[in-house]
C-alpha cells in the first residue's frame, strides 16, 4: 500500500518503507510518516521487505527486528551484503546494550526502542536522511545558492554575502516570483517582526542587489515588498 503525503513545494518527495508485523503499530507508523509528508509503503515480514526494496528502492527503511520468518537483523545483513547504502532505522522492544550492538553490527544506522514518541521517530528519520542527502541547491537564472555551505555563485563566479543577505536570498529563492512582504522578511530573516524596522529590510535588499550585480533580479513591489523576477 502506497500512501502519499504533502511536502513543501521545494522539497523532493521522500519514499519510506515500513516493515512491521504488528498491525496497529504499522498503521501508526504509516500515519505518522504520511502526516510529515513522506510517501509510505508498508509490509509485514522480512521476505516481503527484501522484495519491496528490490522493486521500489526506498529512500529510508523503518524496520522492526521481531519479524516472522526472516527477522529484521537478517534483512539488514542481506541489504548490506548487497552493498545497499539505504538508511535503516531499526525498531525493537529489546533495550539491552547487547541487543543494540547486534542491530548496529547487522548494518542498522540507528536504533529506536519501543515504545517511542512519534516526534523522536521523525527526528531520527530526518537525521538519517540528512546523512546521505546531497547538498541542497537553490537556483534562479544564473544564481546558484548552496544552502548548507551558504555559498552563492552567479554566472559561475562566487559572490561573498553577509549572513543576513544570504538568509534573505534564500527566502527569495524559495519563493521565486512570489512577493515577500517586509513583515515576512523580518519574521523569517530577523526572527521576529519587531526585531528591526521595515527600513532594515529595504537596506539589506539594497545590499543584496549590489552584491548580486547586474542585471538585477530583485523587483520592488511598491507598498508590498520584494520578489525575484526576470
N, CA and C atoms as a LAMMPS dump frame, in Angstrom:
ITEM: TIMESTEP
0
ITEM: NUMBER OF ATOMS
690
ITEM: BOX BOUNDS ff ff ff
-5.0000000000000000e+02 5.0000000000000000e+02
-5.0000000000000000e+02 5.0000000000000000e+02
-5.0000000000000000e+02 5.0000000000000000e+02
ITEM: ATOMS id mol type element x y z
1 1 1 N 0.847 -1.19 0
2 1 2 C 0 0 0
3 1 3 C 0.875 1.229 0
4 2 1 N 0.615 2.187 -0.922
5 2 2 C 1.381 3.422 -1.011
6 2 3 C 0.487 4.571 -0.608
7 3 1 N 0.94 5.359 0.35
8 3 2 C 0.16 6.472 0.863
9 3 3 C 0.935 7.735 0.587
10 4 1 N 0.325 8.726 -0.047
11 4 2 C 1.028 9.949 -0.401
12 4 3 C 0.672 11.058 0.57
13 5 1 N 1.7 11.747 1.065
14 5 2 C 1.502 12.898 1.918
15 5 3 C 1.805 14.162 1.153
16 6 1 N 2.009 15.259 1.885
17 6 2 C 2.272 16.541 1.246
18 6 3 C 3.541 17.146 1.805
19 7 1 N 4.456 17.539 0.923
20 7 2 C 5.7 18.206 1.3
21 7 3 C 5.661 19.636 0.788
22 8 1 N 6.469 20.544 1.365
23 8 2 C 6.583 21.88 0.789
24 8 3 C 6.978 21.798 -0.667
25 9 1 N 6.611 22.801 -1.456
26 9 2 C 6.831 22.745 -2.908
27 9 3 C 8.284 22.553 -3.278
28 10 1 N 9.222 22.99 -2.386
29 10 2 C 10.636 22.951 -2.757
30 10 3 C 11.324 21.675 -2.307
31 11 1 N 10.601 20.729 -1.65
32 11 2 C 11.224 19.523 -1.135
33 11 3 C 10.911 18.338 -2.036
34 12 1 N 11.93 17.614 -2.429
35 12 2 C 11.736 16.417 -3.233
36 12 3 C 11.073 15.346 -2.378
37 13 1 N 10.06 14.667 -2.936
38 13 2 C 9.329 13.654 -2.181
39 13 3 C 10.264 12.524 -1.745
40 14 1 N 10.069 12.07 -0.503
41 14 2 C 10.881 11.007 0.075
42 14 3 C 10.004 9.777 0.28
43 15 1 N 10.515 8.619 -0.141
44 15 2 C 9.775 7.369 -0.049
45 15 3 C 10.308 6.544 1.117
46 16 1 N 9.441 6.249 2.083
47 16 2 C 9.816 5.45 3.255
48 16 3 C 9.12 4.095 3.2
49 17 1 N 9.886 3.042 3.46
50 17 2 C 9.313 1.702 3.568
51 17 3 C 9.271 1.313 5.035
52 18 1 N 8.077 0.937 5.518
53 18 2 C 7.877 0.488 6.898
54 18 3 C 7.733 -1.03 6.894
55 19 1 N 8.5 -1.697 7.757
56 19 2 C 8.417 -3.154 7.882
57 19 3 C 8.079 -3.468 9.333
58 20 1 N 6.838 -3.856 9.568
59 20 2 C 6.343 -4.089 10.93
60 20 3 C 5.2 -5.101 10.864
61 21 1 N 5.299 -6.184 11.654
62 21 2 C 4.262 -7.221 11.596
63 21 3 C 3.081 -6.934 12.504
64 22 1 N 3.218 -6.026 13.464
65 22 2 C 2.108 -5.674 14.348
66 22 3 C 1.229 -4.637 13.646
67 23 1 N -0.024 -5.024 13.339
68 23 2 C -0.908 -4.171 12.551
69 23 3 C -1.115 -2.774 13.115
70 24 1 N -1.51 -2.625 14.384
71 24 2 C -1.712 -1.275 14.933
72 24 3 C -0.454 -0.415 14.902
73 25 1 N 0.709 -1.014 15.21
74 25 2 C 1.956 -0.232 15.17
75 25 3 C 2.276 0.164 13.735
76 26 1 N 2.079 -0.776 12.8
77 26 2 C 2.354 -0.458 11.396
78 26 3 C 1.478 0.705 10.922
79 27 1 N 0.188 0.69 11.282
80 27 2 C -0.704 1.772 10.866
81 27 3 C -0.313 3.098 11.522
82 28 1 N 0.129 3.042 12.769
83 28 2 C 0.59 4.262 13.442
84 28 3 C 1.804 4.844 12.732
85 29 1 N 2.744 3.976 12.348
86 29 2 C 3.932 4.432 11.627
87 29 3 C 3.558 5.041 10.279
88 30 1 N 2.639 4.396 9.578
89 30 2 C 2.175 4.929 8.297
90 30 3 C 1.583 6.324 8.471
91 31 1 N 0.692 6.477 9.469
92 31 2 C 0.043 7.779 9.698
93 31 3 C 1.063 8.844 10.066
94 32 1 N 1.987 8.495 10.94
95 32 2 C 2.984 9.459 11.414
96 32 3 C 3.864 9.947 10.272
97 33 1 N 4.375 9.03 9.476
98 33 2 C 5.27 9.41 8.383
99 33 3 C 4.517 10.14 7.271
100 34 1 N 3.289 9.71 6.995
101 34 2 C 2.495 10.366 5.96
102 34 3 C 2.162 11.793 6.361
103 35 1 N 1.801 11.995 7.638
104 35 2 C 1.486 13.34 8.113
105 35 3 C 2.682 14.269 7.999
106 36 1 N 3.892 13.706 8.068
107 36 2 C 5.115 14.504 7.945
108 36 3 C 5.42 14.83 6.489
109 37 1 N 4.74 14.161 5.556
110 37 2 C 4.925 14.466 4.146
111 37 3 C 5.627 13.409 3.332
112 38 1 N 5.952 12.249 3.932
113 38 2 C 6.623 11.19 3.201
114 38 3 C 5.622 10.35 2.419
115 39 1 N 6.084 9.781 1.313
116 39 2 C 5.344 8.703 0.671
117 39 3 C 5.685 7.436 1.434
118 40 1 N 4.674 6.633 1.767
119 40 2 C 4.896 5.491 2.647
120 40 3 C 4.324 4.226 2.035
121 41 1 N 5.127 3.162 2.077
122 41 2 C 4.66 1.825 1.734
123 41 3 C 4.991 0.936 2.923
124 42 1 N 4.171 -0.09 3.161
125 42 2 C 4.423 -0.94 4.322
126 42 3 C 4.235 -2.408 3.981
127 43 1 N 5.013 -3.256 4.657
128 43 2 C 4.889 -4.712 4.561
129 43 3 C 5.033 -5.281 5.962
130 44 1 N 4.668 -6.573 6.101
131 44 2 C 4.614 -7.157 7.434
132 44 3 C 5.623 -8.239 7.738
133 45 1 N 6.56 -8.524 6.827
134 45 2 C 7.552 -9.564 7.115
135 45 3 C 8.836 -9.288 6.342
136 46 1 N 9.911 -9.977 6.757
137 46 2 C 11.218 -9.718 6.182
138 46 3 C 11.335 -10.073 4.716
139 47 1 N 10.721 -11.183 4.309
140 47 2 C 10.782 -11.581 2.905
141 47 3 C 10.124 -10.551 2.004
142 48 1 N 8.948 -10.07 2.43
143 48 2 C 8.266 -9.027 1.65
144 48 3 C 9.075 -7.747 1.619
145 49 1 N 9.792 -7.462 2.717
146 49 2 C 10.634 -6.266 2.758
147 49 3 C 11.737 -6.339 1.708
148 50 1 N 12.424 -7.473 1.632
149 50 2 C 13.504 -7.621 0.661
150 50 3 C 12.982 -7.486 -0.773
151 51 1 N 11.806 -8.081 -1.023
152 51 2 C 11.211 -7.985 -2.355
153 51 3 C 10.818 -6.548 -2.677
154 52 1 N 10.24 -5.853 -1.685
155 52 2 C 9.801 -4.47 -1.905
156 52 3 C 10.983 -3.543 -2.166
157 53 1 N 12.098 -3.784 -1.483
158 53 2 C 13.286 -2.94 -1.678
159 53 3 C 13.862 -3.151 -3.073
160 54 1 N 13.886 -4.397 -3.519
161 54 2 C 14.353 -4.682 -4.881
162 54 3 C 13.469 -3.986 -5.907
163 55 1 N 12.182 -3.935 -5.602
164 55 2 C 11.203 -3.426 -6.568
165 55 3 C 11.146 -1.9 -6.593
166 56 1 N 11.262 -1.26 -5.428
167 56 2 C 10.927 0.163 -5.367
168 56 3 C 12.024 1.086 -4.858
169 57 1 N 13.139 0.576 -4.351
170 57 2 C 14.28 1.387 -3.901
171 57 3 C 13.856 2.561 -3.024
172 58 1 N 13.42 2.29 -1.785
173 58 2 C 13.016 3.376 -0.889
174 58 3 C 14.189 4.26 -0.485
175 59 1 N 13.866 5.461 0.002
176 59 2 C 14.893 6.39 0.474
177 59 3 C 15.302 6.109 1.912
178 60 1 N 14.403 5.495 2.702
179 60 2 C 14.698 5.174 4.098
180 60 3 C 13.856 3.964 4.497
181 61 1 N 14.426 3.137 5.369
182 61 2 C 13.768 1.907 5.816
183 61 3 C 13.547 1.989 7.324
184 62 1 N 12.29 1.831 7.753
185 62 2 C 11.944 1.74 9.178
186 62 3 C 11.608 0.278 9.432
187 63 1 N 12.468 -0.418 10.185
188 63 2 C 12.471 -1.88 10.199
189 63 3 C 12.359 -2.44 11.613
190 64 1 N 11.299 -3.202 11.86
191 64 2 C 11.162 -3.89 13.144
192 64 3 C 12.103 -5.096 13.174
193 65 1 N 12.656 -5.387 14.351
194 65 2 C 13.547 -6.543 14.477
195 65 3 C 12.76 -7.846 14.522
196 66 1 N 11.691 -7.888 15.312
197 66 2 C 10.967 -9.142 15.543
198 66 3 C 9.962 -9.469 14.463
199 67 1 N 10.444 -9.824 13.289
200 67 2 C 9.577 -10.151 12.16
201 67 3 C 9.454 -11.657 11.992
202 68 1 N 8.343 -12.13 11.435
203 68 2 C 8.208 -13.568 11.18
204 68 3 C 9.094 -14.023 10.015
205 69 1 N 9.507 -15.262 10.059
206 69 2 C 10.272 -15.953 9.013
207 69 3 C 11.697 -15.377 8.9
208 70 1 N 11.83 -14.186 8.384
209 70 2 C 13.134 -13.532 8.269
210 70 3 C 13.108 -12.305 9.167
211 71 1 N 13.917 -12.314 10.22
212 71 2 C 13.828 -11.181 11.157
213 71 3 C 14.575 -9.955 10.631
214 72 1 N 14.409 -8.837 11.346
215 72 2 C 14.952 -7.571 10.88
216 72 3 C 16.462 -7.547 10.778
217 73 1 N 17.165 -8.246 11.675
218 73 2 C 18.622 -8.253 11.619
219 73 3 C 19.124 -8.976 10.376
220 74 1 N 18.44 -10.054 10.011
221 74 2 C 18.813 -10.77 8.78
222 74 3 C 18.568 -9.879 7.564
223 75 1 N 17.447 -9.15 7.569
224 75 2 C 17.162 -8.214 6.473
225 75 3 C 18.296 -7.198 6.349
226 76 1 N 18.719 -6.634 7.488
227 76 2 C 19.824 -5.669 7.491
228 76 3 C 21.079 -6.269 6.87
229 77 1 N 21.455 -7.465 7.336
230 77 2 C 22.686 -8.085 6.84
231 77 3 C 22.618 -8.324 5.332
232 78 1 N 21.49 -8.814 4.866
233 78 2 C 21.369 -9.105 3.43
234 78 3 C 21.472 -7.833 2.601
235 79 1 N 20.875 -6.757 3.078
236 79 2 C 20.95 -5.493 2.335
237 79 3 C 22.381 -4.981 2.289
238 80 1 N 23.09 -5.082 3.413
239 80 2 C 24.477 -4.592 3.438
240 80 3 C 25.392 -5.493 2.626
241 81 1 N 25.12 -6.804 2.614
242 81 2 C 25.928 -7.719 1.808
243 81 3 C 25.794 -7.419 0.318
244 82 1 N 24.621 -6.868 -0.061
245 82 2 C 24.411 -6.478 -1.457
246 82 3 C 25.016 -5.116 -1.774
247 83 1 N 25.545 -4.456 -0.755
248 83 2 C 26.169 -3.158 -0.957
249 83 3 C 25.21 -1.997 -0.958
250 84 1 N 23.972 -2.206 -0.494
251 84 2 C 22.99 -1.125 -0.47
252 84 3 C 23.271 -0.187 0.701
253 85 1 N 23.324 1.108 0.426
254 85 2 C 23.601 2.107 1.459
255 85 3 C 22.319 2.75 1.987
256 86 1 N 21.216 2.079 1.815
257 86 2 C 19.913 2.559 2.267
258 86 3 C 19.926 2.879 3.764
259 87 1 N 19.496 4.082 4.187
260 87 2 C 19.416 4.386 5.624
261 87 3 C 18.391 3.475 6.321
262 88 1 N 18.8 2.847 7.43
263 88 2 C 17.929 1.889 8.129
264 88 3 C 17.779 2.297 9.587
265 89 1 N 16.521 2.507 9.993
266 89 2 C 16.19 2.735 11.398
267 89 3 C 15.529 1.471 11.931
268 90 1 N 16.161 0.835 12.92
269 90 2 C 15.659 -0.413 13.497
270 90 3 C 14.772 -0.103 14.696
271 91 1 N 13.624 -0.777 14.773
272 91 2 C 12.71 -0.67 15.905
273 91 3 C 12.707 -1.984 16.67
274 92 1 N 12.756 -1.918 17.977
275 92 2 C 12.734 -3.147 18.758
276 92 3 C 12.229 -2.876 20.171
277 93 1 N 11.687 -3.917 20.788
278 93 2 C 11.265 -3.819 22.188
279 93 3 C 12.412 -4.147 23.128
280 94 1 N 13.544 -4.603 22.586
281 94 2 C 14.685 -5.006 23.41
282 94 3 C 15.622 -3.825 23.61
283 95 1 N 15.895 -3.486 24.877
284 95 2 C 16.721 -2.3 25.12
285 95 3 C 18.063 -2.61 25.779
286 96 1 N 18.441 -3.887 25.832
287 96 2 C 19.742 -4.237 26.404
288 96 3 C 20.853 -3.765 25.467
289 97 1 N 22.003 -3.469 26.042
290 97 2 C 23.133 -2.994 25.233
291 97 3 C 23.504 -4.014 24.169
292 98 1 N 23.487 -5.301 24.546
293 98 2 C 23.856 -6.355 23.591
294 98 3 C 22.92 -6.354 22.383
295 99 1 N 21.633 -6.077 22.616
296 99 2 C 20.666 -6.041 21.512
297 99 3 C 20.944 -4.852 20.597
298 100 1 N 21.273 -3.715 21.183
299 100 2 C 21.587 -2.542 20.363
300 100 3 C 22.844 -2.777 19.538
301 101 1 N 23.836 -3.364 20.156
302 101 2 C 25.077 -3.668 19.438
303 101 3 C 24.805 -4.625 18.285
304 102 1 N 23.961 -5.63 18.528
305 102 2 C 23.638 -6.599 17.471
306 102 3 C 22.978 -5.905 16.288
307 103 1 N 22.068 -4.968 16.571
308 103 2 C 21.41 -4.245 15.49
309 103 3 C 22.374 -3.404 14.679
310 104 1 N 23.248 -2.694 15.369
311 104 2 C 24.22 -1.856 14.67
312 104 3 C 25.226 -2.703 13.902
313 105 1 N 25.647 -3.822 14.49
314 105 2 C 26.588 -4.709 13.801
315 105 3 C 25.959 -5.339 12.562
316 106 1 N 24.638 -5.515 12.589
317 106 2 C 23.959 -6.098 11.427
318 106 3 C 23.858 -5.118 10.268
319 107 1 N 24.107 -3.843 10.56
320 107 2 C 24.097 -2.853 9.483
321 107 3 C 23.097 -1.735 9.663
322 108 1 N 22.376 -1.709 10.797
323 108 2 C 21.437 -0.622 11.03
324 108 3 C 22.192 0.684 11.247
325 109 1 N 21.588 1.794 10.848
326 109 2 C 22.198 3.104 11.056
327 109 3 C 21.786 3.716 12.386
328 110 1 N 20.609 3.349 12.871
329 110 2 C 20.128 3.88 14.142
330 110 3 C 19.167 2.869 14.744
331 111 1 N 18.86 3.069 16.024
332 111 2 C 18.171 2.068 16.838
333 111 3 C 17.178 2.798 17.723
334 112 1 N 15.892 2.421 17.656
335 112 2 C 14.858 3.078 18.456
336 112 3 C 14.088 2.019 19.229
337 113 1 N 14.025 2.2 20.545
338 113 2 C 13.383 1.214 21.418
339 113 3 C 11.903 1.545 21.599
340 114 1 N 11.043 0.52 21.47
341 114 2 C 9.616 0.688 21.719
342 114 3 C 9.346 0.662 23.223
343 115 1 N 8.343 1.398 23.699
344 115 2 C 7.561 2.4 22.967
345 115 3 C 8.353 3.684 22.786
346 116 1 N 7.99 4.443 21.763
347 116 2 C 8.714 5.675 21.469
348 116 3 C 7.704 6.756 21.092
349 117 1 N 8.126 7.999 21.227
350 117 2 C 7.292 9.128 20.825
351 117 3 C 7.425 9.337 19.318
352 118 1 N 6.331 9.693 18.678
353 118 2 C 6.369 9.9 17.226
354 118 3 C 7.352 11.005 16.853
355 119 1 N 7.502 12.02 17.734
356 119 2 C 8.443 13.109 17.451
357 119 3 C 9.874 12.589 17.371
358 120 1 N 10.218 11.626 18.232
359 120 2 C 11.568 11.076 18.197
360 120 3 C 11.779 10.241 16.935
361 121 1 N 10.763 9.457 16.568
362 121 2 C 10.855 8.69 15.325
363 121 3 C 11.137 9.617 14.152
364 122 1 N 10.359 10.692 14.031
365 122 2 C 10.527 11.607 12.902
366 122 3 C 11.889 12.289 12.928
367 123 1 N 12.344 12.654 14.12
368 123 2 C 13.656 13.3 14.225
369 123 3 C 14.766 12.357 13.771
370 124 1 N 14.659 11.093 14.143
371 124 2 C 15.69 10.131 13.751
372 124 3 C 15.665 9.857 12.254
373 125 1 N 14.459 9.799 11.668
374 125 2 C 14.348 9.608 10.219
375 125 3 C 14.96 10.801 9.492
376 126 1 N 14.651 12.005 9.959
377 126 2 C 15.228 13.2 9.327
378 126 3 C 16.748 13.178 9.407
379 127 1 N 17.272 12.788 10.567
380 127 2 C 18.728 12.737 10.735
381 127 3 C 19.36 11.743 9.77
382 128 1 N 18.736 10.576 9.598
383 128 2 C 19.273 9.574 8.675
384 128 3 C 19.257 10.087 7.241
385 129 1 N 18.179 10.774 6.863
386 129 2 C 18.087 11.286 5.504
387 129 3 C 19.123 12.386 5.259
388 130 1 N 19.408 13.186 6.275
389 130 2 C 20.418 14.237 6.111
390 130 3 C 21.802 13.662 5.881
391 131 1 N 22.104 12.532 6.532
392 131 2 C 23.45 11.944 6.402
393 131 3 C 23.795 11.619 4.965
394 132 1 N 22.804 11.078 4.241
395 132 2 C 23.09 10.646 2.874
396 132 3 C 22.582 11.599 1.813
397 133 1 N 22.075 12.759 2.245
398 133 2 C 21.469 13.662 1.271
399 133 3 C 22.528 14.483 0.541
400 134 1 N 22.325 14.693 -0.757
401 134 2 C 23.218 15.605 -1.469
402 134 3 C 22.965 17.029 -0.995
403 135 1 N 23.909 17.937 -1.185
404 135 2 C 23.703 19.318 -0.762
405 135 3 C 22.46 19.914 -1.416
406 136 1 N 21.687 20.665 -0.641
407 136 2 C 20.515 21.332 -1.208
408 136 3 C 20.975 22.579 -1.945
409 137 1 N 20.557 22.679 -3.193
410 137 2 C 20.954 23.808 -4.025
411 137 3 C 19.695 24.487 -4.558
412 138 1 N 19.626 25.809 -4.396
413 138 2 C 18.537 26.606 -4.937
414 138 3 C 19.078 27.428 -6.093
415 139 1 N 18.286 27.592 -7.134
416 139 2 C 18.765 28.327 -8.303
417 139 3 C 17.662 29.192 -8.886
418 140 1 N 18.066 30.295 -9.457
419 140 2 C 17.16 31.176 -10.192
420 140 3 C 18.005 31.857 -11.266
421 141 1 N 17.691 31.568 -12.528
422 141 2 C 18.521 32.089 -13.599
423 141 3 C 19.936 31.587 -13.451
424 142 1 N 20.897 32.522 -13.429
425 142 2 C 22.298 32.124 -13.298
426 142 3 C 22.799 32.218 -11.854
427 143 1 N 21.869 32.382 -10.907
428 143 2 C 22.222 32.439 -9.483
429 143 3 C 22.057 31.055 -8.873
430 144 1 N 23.093 30.559 -8.233
431 144 2 C 23.068 29.234 -7.614
432 144 3 C 23.497 29.381 -6.156
433 145 1 N 22.672 28.827 -5.259
434 145 2 C 22.905 29 -3.816
435 145 3 C 22.99 27.626 -3.156
436 146 1 N 24.15 27.326 -2.562
437 146 2 C 24.352 26.108 -1.784
438 146 3 C 23.856 26.398 -0.37
439 147 1 N 22.722 25.777 0.011
440 147 2 C 22.064 26.122 1.265
441 147 3 C 22.936 25.787 2.469
442 148 1 N 23.497 24.583 2.49
443 148 2 C 24.296 24.17 3.645
444 148 3 C 25.595 24.95 3.735
445 149 1 N 26.276 25.116 2.617
446 149 2 C 27.547 25.819 2.622
447 149 3 C 27.406 27.329 2.64
448 150 1 N 26.165 27.836 2.404
449 150 2 C 25.871 29.269 2.377
450 150 3 C 26.741 29.977 1.342
451 151 1 N 27.024 29.296 0.248
452 151 2 C 27.842 29.908 -0.802
453 151 3 C 26.964 30.231 -2.009
454 152 1 N 27.284 31.329 -2.668
455 152 2 C 26.482 31.828 -3.787
456 152 3 C 27.383 32.036 -4.999
457 153 1 N 26.885 31.627 -6.156
458 153 2 C 27.585 31.891 -7.416
459 153 3 C 26.597 32.512 -8.388
460 154 1 N 27.121 33.416 -9.188
461 154 2 C 26.313 33.953 -10.289
462 154 3 C 27.153 33.902 -11.547
463 155 1 N 26.621 33.211 -12.544
464 155 2 C 27.383 33.024 -13.77
465 155 3 C 28.694 32.31 -13.54
466 156 1 N 28.713 31.441 -12.502
467 156 2 C 29.914 30.678 -12.192
468 156 3 C 30.913 31.412 -11.32
469 157 1 N 30.636 32.675 -10.983
470 157 2 C 31.551 33.479 -10.162
471 157 3 C 31.032 33.514 -8.73
472 158 1 N 31.901 33.196 -7.772
473 158 2 C 31.478 33.189 -6.375
474 158 3 C 31.27 34.614 -5.866
475 159 1 N 30.206 34.778 -5.059
476 159 2 C 29.842 36.08 -4.513
477 159 3 C 29.856 35.995 -2.998
478 160 1 N 30.522 36.917 -2.355
479 160 2 C 30.559 36.962 -0.887
480 160 3 C 29.361 37.753 -0.385
481 161 1 N 28.568 37.13 0.507
482 161 2 C 27.399 37.793 1.081
483 161 3 C 27.51 37.85 2.593
484 162 1 N 26.967 38.924 3.19
485 162 2 C 26.766 38.935 4.632
486 162 3 C 25.78 37.833 4.999
487 163 1 N 25.802 37.387 6.263
488 163 2 C 24.912 36.304 6.701
489 163 3 C 23.456 36.658 6.464
490 164 1 N 23.073 37.905 6.776
491 164 2 C 21.671 38.288 6.62
492 164 3 C 21.294 38.421 5.141
493 165 1 N 22.231 38.86 4.328
494 165 2 C 21.975 38.876 2.885
495 165 3 C 21.704 37.462 2.381
496 166 1 N 22.523 36.507 2.827
497 166 2 C 22.346 35.115 2.4
498 166 3 C 20.99 34.579 2.848
499 167 1 N 20.581 34.897 4.069
500 167 2 C 19.283 34.446 4.555
501 167 3 C 18.144 35.059 3.738
502 168 1 N 18.298 36.315 3.397
503 168 2 C 17.28 36.988 2.595
504 168 3 C 17.215 36.393 1.192
505 169 1 N 18.386 36.122 0.605
506 169 2 C 18.412 35.498 -0.715
507 169 3 C 17.756 34.122 -0.674
508 170 1 N 18.034 33.33 0.375
509 170 2 C 17.409 32.009 0.479
510 170 3 C 15.89 32.136 0.514
511 171 1 N 15.382 33.1 1.292
512 171 2 C 13.934 33.303 1.372
513 171 3 C 13.355 33.628 -0.002
514 172 1 N 14.021 34.493 -0.741
515 172 2 C 13.542 34.845 -2.075
516 172 3 C 13.631 33.666 -3.038
517 173 1 N 14.728 32.905 -2.959
518 173 2 C 14.904 31.758 -3.852
519 173 3 C 13.873 30.664 -3.588
520 174 1 N 13.441 30.542 -2.343
521 174 2 C 12.423 29.534 -2.03
522 174 3 C 11.028 29.978 -2.466
523 175 1 N 10.913 31.235 -2.845
524 175 2 C 9.617 31.772 -3.254
525 175 3 C 9.745 32.588 -4.53
526 176 1 N 10.289 32.013 -5.604
527 176 2 C 10.509 32.793 -6.819
528 176 3 C 9.192 33.307 -7.396
529 177 1 N 9.232 34.552 -7.853
530 177 2 C 8.066 35.203 -8.475
531 177 3 C 6.896 35.358 -7.5
532 178 1 N 7.168 35.214 -6.202
533 178 2 C 6.15 35.467 -5.181
534 178 3 C 6.603 36.666 -4.356
535 179 1 N 5.674 37.556 -4.065
536 179 2 C 6.033 38.756 -3.317
537 179 3 C 6.262 38.403 -1.85
538 180 1 N 7.401 38.846 -1.316
539 180 2 C 7.725 38.696 0.101
540 180 3 C 7.554 40.065 0.758
541 181 1 N 6.647 40.152 1.712
542 181 2 C 6.427 41.431 2.381
543 181 3 C 7.575 41.73 3.344
544 182 1 N 7.684 42.972 3.739
545 182 2 C 8.706 43.34 4.717
546 182 3 C 8.48 42.607 6.042
547 183 1 N 7.218 42.46 6.419
548 183 2 C 6.903 41.75 7.661
549 183 3 C 7.342 40.29 7.584
550 184 1 N 7.104 39.639 6.427
551 184 2 C 7.554 38.246 6.258
552 184 3 C 9.068 38.145 6.343
553 185 1 N 9.756 39.094 5.729
554 185 2 C 11.214 39.074 5.768
555 185 3 C 11.725 39.248 7.195
556 186 1 N 11.105 40.139 7.957
557 186 2 C 11.52 40.337 9.345
558 186 3 C 11.316 39.069 10.169
559 187 1 N 10.191 38.393 9.962
560 187 2 C 9.905 37.167 10.72
561 187 3 C 10.852 36.04 10.34
562 188 1 N 11.143 35.896 9.033
563 188 2 C 11.926 34.757 8.569
564 188 3 C 13.427 34.992 8.663
565 189 1 N 13.873 36.222 8.459
566 189 2 C 15.311 36.508 8.424
567 189 3 C 15.806 37.063 9.758
568 190 1 N 15.019 37.954 10.346
569 190 2 C 15.411 38.533 11.624
570 190 3 C 14.852 37.744 12.813
571 191 1 N 13.873 36.849 12.551
572 191 2 C 13.318 36.003 13.605
573 191 3 C 12.13 36.581 14.331
574 192 1 N 11.779 37.838 14.049
575 192 2 C 10.679 38.486 14.757
576 192 3 C 10.336 39.754 13.987
577 193 1 N 9.046 39.965 13.747
578 193 2 C 8.623 41.152 13.002
579 193 3 C 8.963 42.43 13.743
580 194 1 N 9.184 42.334 15.063
581 194 2 C 9.511 43.514 15.854
582 194 3 C 11.014 43.638 16.112
583 195 1 N 11.802 42.734 15.532
584 195 2 C 13.234 42.71 15.823
585 195 3 C 13.989 43.851 15.155
586 196 1 N 13.427 44.409 14.104
587 196 2 C 14.062 45.512 13.389
588 196 3 C 12.973 46.295 12.675
589 197 1 N 13.328 47.419 12.126
590 197 2 C 12.342 48.231 11.418
591 197 3 C 12.241 47.76 9.968
592 198 1 N 11.097 48.046 9.31
593 198 2 C 10.99 47.694 7.889
594 198 3 C 12.099 48.311 7.05
595 199 1 N 12.639 49.448 7.509
596 199 2 C 13.748 50.072 6.768
597 199 3 C 14.976 49.164 6.706
598 200 1 N 15.139 48.309 7.741
599 200 2 C 16.269 47.375 7.737
600 200 3 C 16.147 46.397 6.581
601 201 1 N 14.92 45.984 6.277
602 201 2 C 14.709 45.073 5.147
603 201 3 C 15.096 45.769 3.853
604 202 1 N 14.635 47.01 3.672
605 202 2 C 14.98 47.762 2.462
606 202 3 C 16.491 47.907 2.328
607 203 1 N 17.152 48.168 3.448
608 203 2 C 18.601 48.354 3.413
609 203 3 C 19.311 47.086 2.97
610 204 1 N 18.876 45.925 3.517
611 204 2 C 19.541 44.672 3.154
612 204 3 C 19.17 44.209 1.744
613 205 1 N 17.971 44.544 1.295
614 205 2 C 17.629 44.266 -0.102
615 205 3 C 18.557 45.057 -1.016
616 206 1 N 18.823 46.303 -0.644
617 206 2 C 19.75 47.131 -1.427
618 206 3 C 21.155 46.535 -1.427
619 207 1 N 21.624 46.08 -0.234
620 207 2 C 22.932 45.413 -0.164
621 207 3 C 22.963 44.181 -1.075
622 208 1 N 21.884 43.383 -1.01
623 208 2 C 21.838 42.13 -1.773
624 208 3 C 21.834 42.412 -3.269
625 209 1 N 21.066 43.407 -3.691
626 209 2 C 21.065 43.781 -5.114
627 209 3 C 22.479 44.132 -5.568
628 210 1 N 23.159 44.942 -4.775
629 210 2 C 24.511 45.373 -5.128
630 210 3 C 25.464 44.181 -5.18
631 211 1 N 25.334 43.255 -4.231
632 211 2 C 26.218 42.089 -4.195
633 211 3 C 26.007 41.18 -5.397
634 212 1 N 24.747 41.011 -5.793
635 212 2 C 24.433 40.105 -6.905
636 212 3 C 24.797 40.713 -8.255
637 213 1 N 24.829 42.016 -8.335
638 213 2 C 25.214 42.663 -9.588
639 213 3 C 24.094 42.737 -10.605
640 214 1 N 24.487 43.106 -11.81
641 214 2 C 23.516 43.296 -12.898
642 214 3 C 23.473 42.084 -13.818
643 215 1 N 22.325 41.839 -14.471
644 215 2 C 21.061 42.562 -14.294
645 215 3 C 20.399 42.199 -12.971
646 216 1 N 19.701 43.16 -12.366
647 216 2 C 19.044 42.92 -11.085
648 216 3 C 17.873 41.958 -11.264
649 217 1 N 17.737 41.034 -10.313
650 217 2 C 16.616 40.081 -10.361
651 217 3 C 15.648 40.3 -9.198
652 218 1 N 15.928 41.306 -8.357
653 218 2 C 15.046 41.599 -7.22
654 218 3 C 14.192 42.805 -7.586
655 219 1 N 12.899 42.585 -7.646
656 219 2 C 11.949 43.621 -8.038
657 219 3 C 11.24 44.144 -6.799
658 220 1 N 11.121 45.458 -6.688
659 220 2 C 10.351 46.063 -5.6
660 220 3 C 8.904 46.199 -6.036
661 221 1 N 8 45.658 -5.247
662 221 2 C 6.562 45.818 -5.483
663 221 3 C 6.106 46.912 -4.526
664 222 1 N 5.885 48.084 -5.058
665 222 2 C 5.684 49.272 -4.226
666 222 3 C 4.547 49.087 -3.224
667 223 1 N 4.857 49.363 -1.969
668 223 2 C 3.843 49.288 -0.918
669 223 3 C 3.6 47.887 -0.414
670 224 1 N 4.261 46.879 -1.007
671 224 2 C 4.02 45.489 -0.616
672 224 3 C 5.306 44.815 -0.143
673 225 1 N 6.308 44.731 -1.028
674 225 2 C 7.537 44.044 -0.654
675 225 3 C 8.442 43.822 -1.844
676 226 1 N 9.018 42.624 -1.938
677 226 2 C 10.049 42.32 -2.933
678 226 3 C 9.821 40.925 -3.498
679 227 1 N 10.353 40.705 -4.705
680 227 2 C 10.247 39.372 -5.303
681 227 3 C 11.391 39.16 -6.286
682 228 1 N 11.663 37.893 -6.553
683 228 2 C 12.607 37.534 -7.607
684 228 3 C 11.853 37.445 -8.922
685 229 1 N 12.348 38.103 -9.932
686 229 2 C 11.72 38.053 -11.253
687 229 3 C 12.756 38.411 -12.296
688 230 1 N 12.514 37.996 -13.543
689 230 2 C 13.406 38.334 -14.652
690 230 3 C 12.595 38.942 -15.762
